């Protein structure tokens, strides 16, 4: 009898243990399933190739096609990185590299000339998860300035390096160095000559140079990219050749953290393009973030207020691209056009050049 009772008790204990184990296993599977489901996060990427007087009536079909093709190529590369689990930092670097390597944009290969016929390049990058940032200004031999800005952020104790010192640091980091002649393009040289002639003519007639569209648009053409990755991290980057005919080693907003570039996981990532002096004075990129953080504005509301009012009230013009921590995007500009593209987590792609209200 005792044996029968012991066997029965043992069976009940074993059954309870098996049931408990089975229940735990089901809970574990359920937990894993939920965890897997929750890992499918929102992400997105936005880029710009500069803002200015970009009118459809002045654009040939061939050139429009070339711009759209390059914008599409760049945005797809960045989107694929994010989709495959890459970081926002990786995505913006590779996206900007494509724009820097194209003569279509005022960055890298397509950089404009300064007054002395030299290409001086600026770039900056920022990590929204840590608020780390890196920037370079006035470099003349770095093939991809955005990569150097990244190296400054990651492998130096500084935020910004300039000129020969930045180029020395690039060599130490084994970045690709090119001869200054690499950046020469016939179109940019002709632009320099046109601007110089316009200024000469206007000095002779005592008129204000900045009223001339050719001269005013010598300030535009910067490229930039912002992204939100599947880990919830934001990043922003900007690269430019600056202003055609610039003098005295002038530096615009592109390498200035808070003016040309800003990223903060708590709010948004922003890259600017426009009349740099005004974007510095307005601290455009950071102001958009601050309006979201302190005033509770949406990304679109903050972007519109800064670009359509604050910058305009100062006398400047240009635009921004931005993405917030929820994947909402903004492509705000107050000029006749801005080269731009965006893709969301669903793969929906937007490509634009003109301000439809200006055509």
C-alpha positions as CSV (number, residue, x, y, z in Angstrom):
1,X,0.0,0.0,0.0
2,X,2.8,2.4,0.9
3,X,4.4,1.7,-2.4
4,X,1.2,2.5,-4.2
5,X,0.8,5.8,-2.3
6,X,4.5,6.8,-2.9
7,X,4.1,6.1,-6.6
8,X,0.9,8.1,-6.8
9,X,2.4,11.1,-5.0
10,X,5.5,10.9,-7.3
11,X,3.3,10.8,-10.3
12,X,1.4,13.9,-9.2
13,X,4.6,15.8,-8.4
14,X,6.1,14.8,-11.8
15,X,2.9,15.8,-13.6
16,X,2.8,19.2,-11.8
17,X,6.5,19.8,-12.6
18,X,5.9,18.9,-16.3
19,X,2.8,21.1,-16.4
20,X,4.8,23.9,-14.7
21,X,7.7,23.5,-17.1
22,X,5.3,23.4,-20.1
23,X,3.7,26.6,-18.8
24,X,7.1,28.2,-18.4
25,X,8.1,27.2,-21.9
26,X,4.9,28.6,-23.3
27,X,5.4,31.8,-21.5
28,X,9.0,31.9,-22.7
29,X,7.9,31.3,-26.3
30,X,5.2,33.9,-25.9
31,X,7.8,36.4,-24.4
32,X,10.3,35.6,-27.3
33,X,7.5,36.2,-29.8
34,X,6.5,39.5,-28.3
35,X,10.2,40.5,-28.1
36,X,10.6,39.6,-31.7
37,X,7.5,41.6,-32.7
38,X,8.6,44.6,-30.7
39,X,12.1,44.6,-32.4
40,X,10.5,45.7,-35.6
41,X,11.0,49.4,-35.1
42,X,10.3,52.4,-37.2
43,X,13.1,54.0,-39.2
44,X,13.6,56.5,-41.9
45,X,16.1,58.6,-43.8
46,X,16.1,62.0,-45.5
47,X,18.7,63.8,-47.6
48,X,19.2,67.2,-49.3
49,X,21.4,68.4,-52.1
50,X,21.1,72.1,-51.5
51,X,18.5,74.9,-51.8
52,X,18.3,78.0,-54.0
53,X,16.8,79.4,-57.1
54,X,16.1,76.1,-58.7
55,X,13.4,76.6,-61.3
56,X,12.0,74.0,-63.6
57,X,12.1,76.5,-66.5
58,X,15.8,76.8,-66.1
59,X,16.4,73.0,-65.9
60,X,17.0,70.8,-68.9
61,X,15.3,67.4,-69.0
62,X,18.7,65.7,-69.0
63,X,20.0,67.5,-66.0
64,X,16.7,67.0,-64.0
65,X,16.9,63.3,-64.8
66,X,20.6,63.2,-63.6
67,X,19.7,64.9,-60.3
68,X,16.8,62.7,-59.6
69,X,18.8,59.6,-60.4
70,X,21.6,60.5,-58.0
71,X,19.1,61.5,-55.3
72,X,17.4,58.1,-55.7
73,X,20.7,56.2,-55.7
74,X,21.9,57.9,-52.5
75,X,18.6,57.5,-50.6
76,X,18.3,53.9,-51.5
77,X,21.8,53.1,-50.2
78,X,21.1,54.7,-46.9
79,X,17.7,53.1,-46.6
80,X,19.2,49.6,-47.3
81,X,21.7,50.1,-44.5
82,X,18.9,50.9,-42.0
83,X,16.7,48.1,-43.3
84,X,19.4,45.6,-42.8
85,X,20.1,46.7,-39.2
86,X,22.8,49.2,-39.8
87,X,23.1,52.3,-37.6
88,X,21.9,55.8,-38.5
89,X,25.5,56.9,-38.4
90,X,26.5,54.3,-41.0
91,X,23.6,55.3,-43.2
92,X,24.2,59.0,-43.3
93,X,28.0,58.6,-43.9
94,X,27.4,56.3,-46.9
95,X,24.6,58.5,-48.3
96,X,26.6,61.6,-48.1
97,X,29.6,59.9,-49.6
98,X,27.6,59.3,-52.8
99,X,26.6,63.0,-53.0
100,X,30.2,64.0,-52.2
101,X,31.5,61.8,-55.1
102,X,29.1,63.4,-57.6
103,X,29.9,66.6,-59.5
104,X,26.2,67.6,-59.4
105,X,26.4,68.9,-55.8
106,X,28.4,71.5,-54.0
107,X,30.3,69.0,-51.8
108,X,33.4,66.9,-52.4
109,X,33.9,66.4,-56.1
110,X,31.4,69.1,-57.0
111,X,32.7,71.7,-54.6
112,X,32.7,75.4,-55.6
113,X,35.8,77.5,-55.9
114,X,36.8,80.3,-53.5
115,X,38.1,83.7,-54.7
116,X,41.6,82.2,-55.3
117,X,40.3,79.3,-57.3
118,X,40.7,76.7,-54.5
119,X,38.1,74.3,-53.2
120,X,37.8,74.6,-49.4
121,X,35.6,71.9,-47.9
122,X,33.6,71.8,-44.6
123,X,31.6,69.0,-43.0
124,X,30.1,68.0,-39.7
125,X,28.4,65.0,-38.1
126,X,26.5,64.3,-34.9
127,X,25.3,61.3,-32.9
128,X,21.9,61.8,-31.3
129,X,22.3,59.0,-28.8
130,X,25.4,60.5,-27.2
131,X,25.5,64.1,-28.4
132,X,29.0,63.4,-29.7
133,X,29.9,65.5,-32.7
134,X,32.8,66.1,-35.1
135,X,33.5,68.7,-37.7
136,X,36.2,69.9,-40.2
137,X,36.6,73.2,-42.0
138,X,38.7,74.5,-44.8
139,X,40.2,71.2,-46.0
140,X,41.5,71.0,-49.6
141,X,42.8,67.4,-50.0
142,X,40.2,65.2,-48.3
143,X,38.1,63.2,-50.8
144,X,35.2,62.7,-48.4
145,X,35.1,65.4,-45.7
146,X,32.1,63.7,-43.9
147,X,34.4,60.7,-43.1
148,X,37.0,63.0,-41.6
149,X,34.3,64.7,-39.5
150,X,33.4,61.2,-38.2
151,X,37.0,60.5,-37.4
152,X,37.3,63.7,-35.4
153,X,34.2,62.7,-33.4
154,X,35.3,59.2,-32.8
155,X,39.1,59.4,-32.5
156,X,40.1,62.8,-31.3
157,X,39.4,64.7,-28.1
158,X,38.0,67.6,-30.1
159,X,34.9,68.6,-32.0
160,X,36.3,70.7,-34.8
161,X,39.6,70.7,-36.7
162,X,40.5,73.0,-39.6
163,X,42.9,73.5,-42.5
164,X,46.3,71.8,-42.4
165,X,45.8,70.4,-39.0
166,X,42.7,68.6,-40.1
167,X,44.5,67.3,-43.1
168,X,47.3,65.9,-41.0
169,X,44.8,64.2,-38.8
170,X,43.2,62.7,-41.9
171,X,46.6,61.2,-42.9
172,X,47.0,59.7,-39.4
173,X,43.6,58.1,-39.7
174,X,44.4,56.7,-43.1
175,X,41.6,58.5,-44.9
176,X,41.7,58.9,-48.7
177,X,43.8,61.9,-49.7
178,X,43.6,63.4,-53.2
179,X,45.3,66.2,-55.1
180,X,43.4,69.5,-55.0
181,X,42.9,69.1,-58.8
182,X,40.5,66.2,-58.1
183,X,37.8,68.7,-57.2
184,X,38.1,70.7,-60.4
185,X,35.0,70.9,-62.5
186,X,34.5,73.2,-65.5
187,X,31.0,74.1,-64.4
188,X,32.2,75.3,-61.0
189,X,35.0,77.3,-62.5
190,X,32.6,79.0,-64.9
191,X,30.3,79.8,-61.9
192,X,33.3,81.5,-60.1
193,X,34.0,83.6,-63.2
194,X,30.4,84.6,-63.5
195,X,30.1,85.7,-59.9
196,X,33.4,87.7,-60.1
197,X,32.2,89.4,-63.2
198,X,28.8,90.2,-61.7
199,X,30.4,91.7,-58.6
200,X,32.8,93.7,-60.8
201,X,29.8,95.1,-62.8
202,X,27.8,95.9,-59.7
203,X,30.7,97.6,-58.0
204,X,31.1,99.8,-61.1
205,X,27.3,100.7,-61.0
206,X,27.3,101.0,-57.1
207,X,24.5,98.5,-56.8
208,X,24.1,95.9,-54.1
209,X,25.6,92.5,-55.1
210,X,23.3,90.4,-53.0
211,X,20.2,91.5,-55.0
212,X,21.6,89.5,-57.9
213,X,20.4,85.9,-58.1
214,X,23.7,84.6,-59.5
215,X,25.7,86.0,-56.6
216,X,23.1,85.2,-53.9
217,X,22.9,81.6,-55.0
218,X,26.7,81.3,-54.8
219,X,25.9,80.4,-51.2
220,X,23.8,77.3,-51.8
221,X,24.5,73.7,-52.7
222,X,25.4,72.0,-49.4
223,X,24.5,68.3,-49.0
224,X,23.2,66.6,-45.9
225,X,21.5,63.6,-44.5
226,X,19.5,62.7,-41.3
227,X,18.4,59.3,-40.2
228,X,16.5,57.3,-37.5
229,X,17.7,53.7,-37.2
230,X,15.9,50.6,-35.9
231,X,17.5,51.0,-32.5
232,X,15.8,54.4,-32.1
233,X,19.0,56.4,-32.6
234,X,19.2,59.7,-34.6
235,X,22.1,61.1,-36.5
236,X,22.8,64.0,-38.8
237,X,25.6,65.0,-41.2
238,X,26.3,67.9,-43.5
239,X,29.0,68.5,-46.2
240,X,29.8,71.5,-48.4
241,X,32.2,73.4,-50.6
242,X,30.8,76.6,-49.1
243,X,30.2,79.8,-51.0
244,X,31.5,80.5,-54.5
245,X,34.1,83.3,-54.5
246,X,34.4,83.2,-50.7
247,X,37.4,85.0,-49.2
248,X,39.6,85.0,-46.1
249,X,39.0,81.3,-45.3
250,X,35.3,82.0,-44.8
251,X,33.4,79.2,-42.9
252,X,29.6,78.9,-43.2
253,X,27.1,77.0,-41.1
254,X,27.7,73.5,-42.4
255,X,30.5,72.5,-40.0
256,X,28.9,74.4,-37.0
257,X,27.2,72.1,-34.6
258,X,23.8,73.6,-33.8
259,X,23.7,75.7,-37.0
260,X,24.2,73.3,-39.9
261,X,24.0,70.0,-38.1
262,X,22.3,68.8,-34.9
263,X,21.0,65.5,-33.6
264,X,19.4,64.5,-30.3
265,X,17.5,61.3,-29.6
266,X,15.1,63.3,-27.4
267,X,13.9,65.4,-30.3
268,X,15.2,65.3,-33.8
269,X,18.1,65.3,-36.3
270,X,18.6,68.3,-38.6
271,X,20.8,69.2,-41.6
272,X,20.7,72.7,-43.0
273,X,21.4,74.3,-46.4
274,X,21.3,78.0,-47.2
275,X,22.9,81.3,-46.5
276,X,25.3,80.2,-43.8
277,X,25.8,83.5,-42.0
278,X,22.1,83.7,-41.2
279,X,21.9,80.0,-40.2
280,X,24.7,80.5,-37.8
281,X,23.1,83.6,-36.3
282,X,19.8,81.8,-35.9
283,X,21.4,78.5,-34.8
284,X,18.8,76.9,-37.0
285,X,19.4,73.2,-36.4
286,X,19.5,73.5,-32.6
287,X,16.6,75.9,-32.5
288,X,14.3,73.4,-34.2
289,X,15.3,70.8,-31.6
290,X,14.9,73.4,-28.7
291,X,11.4,74.4,-29.9
292,X,10.4,70.8,-29.8
293,X,12.0,70.1,-26.4
294,X,11.0,73.3,-24.5
295,X,7.9,74.5,-26.3
296,X,6.4,71.1,-27.2
297,X,6.1,71.9,-30.9
298,X,6.0,69.1,-33.5
299,X,8.9,68.7,-35.9
300,X,6.9,70.3,-38.7
301,X,5.7,73.2,-36.6
302,X,9.2,73.9,-35.3
303,X,10.8,73.6,-38.8
304,X,8.3,75.9,-40.4
305,X,8.6,78.6,-37.7
306,X,12.4,78.6,-38.0
307,X,12.7,78.5,-41.8
308,X,9.7,80.5,-42.8
309,X,9.9,83.2,-40.1
310,X,13.0,83.4,-38.0
311,X,15.5,83.0,-40.8
312,X,13.4,85.2,-43.2
313,X,13.1,87.9,-40.5
314,X,16.9,88.0,-40.2
315,X,17.1,88.4,-44.0
316,X,18.4,84.9,-44.9
317,X,17.1,82.0,-46.9
318,X,17.6,78.3,-47.4
319,X,16.1,75.1,-46.0
320,X,16.5,72.1,-43.8
321,X,15.7,68.4,-43.7
322,X,14.8,66.7,-40.4
323,X,13.5,63.5,-38.8
324,X,12.2,63.1,-35.3
325,X,12.4,60.2,-32.8
326,X,9.1,58.8,-34.1
327,X,10.1,58.8,-37.8
328,X,8.2,62.0,-38.8
329,X,10.1,64.0,-41.4
330,X,10.3,67.6,-42.5
331,X,11.8,69.1,-45.7
332,X,11.2,72.8,-45.2
333,X,12.7,75.5,-47.4
334,X,11.9,79.1,-48.3
335,X,13.6,79.2,-51.7
336,X,12.5,78.3,-55.2
337,X,13.8,74.8,-54.8
338,X,15.7,72.2,-52.8
339,X,17.1,68.9,-54.0
340,X,15.7,66.4,-51.6
341,X,14.7,62.8,-51.0
342,X,13.2,60.6,-48.2
343,X,12.3,57.0,-47.5
344,X,10.4,55.5,-44.6
345,X,10.3,52.1,-43.0
346,X,7.7,50.9,-45.6
347,X,10.0,51.8,-48.4
348,X,7.9,54.7,-49.6
349,X,10.2,57.1,-51.4
350,X,9.8,60.8,-52.1
351,X,12.0,62.8,-54.4
352,X,11.7,66.5,-55.0
353,X,13.6,69.4,-56.6
354,X,11.2,72.4,-57.0
355,X,9.0,74.4,-54.7
356,X,5.7,73.8,-56.6
357,X,4.3,77.1,-55.4
358,X,7.2,79.0,-57.1
359,X,6.9,77.4,-60.6
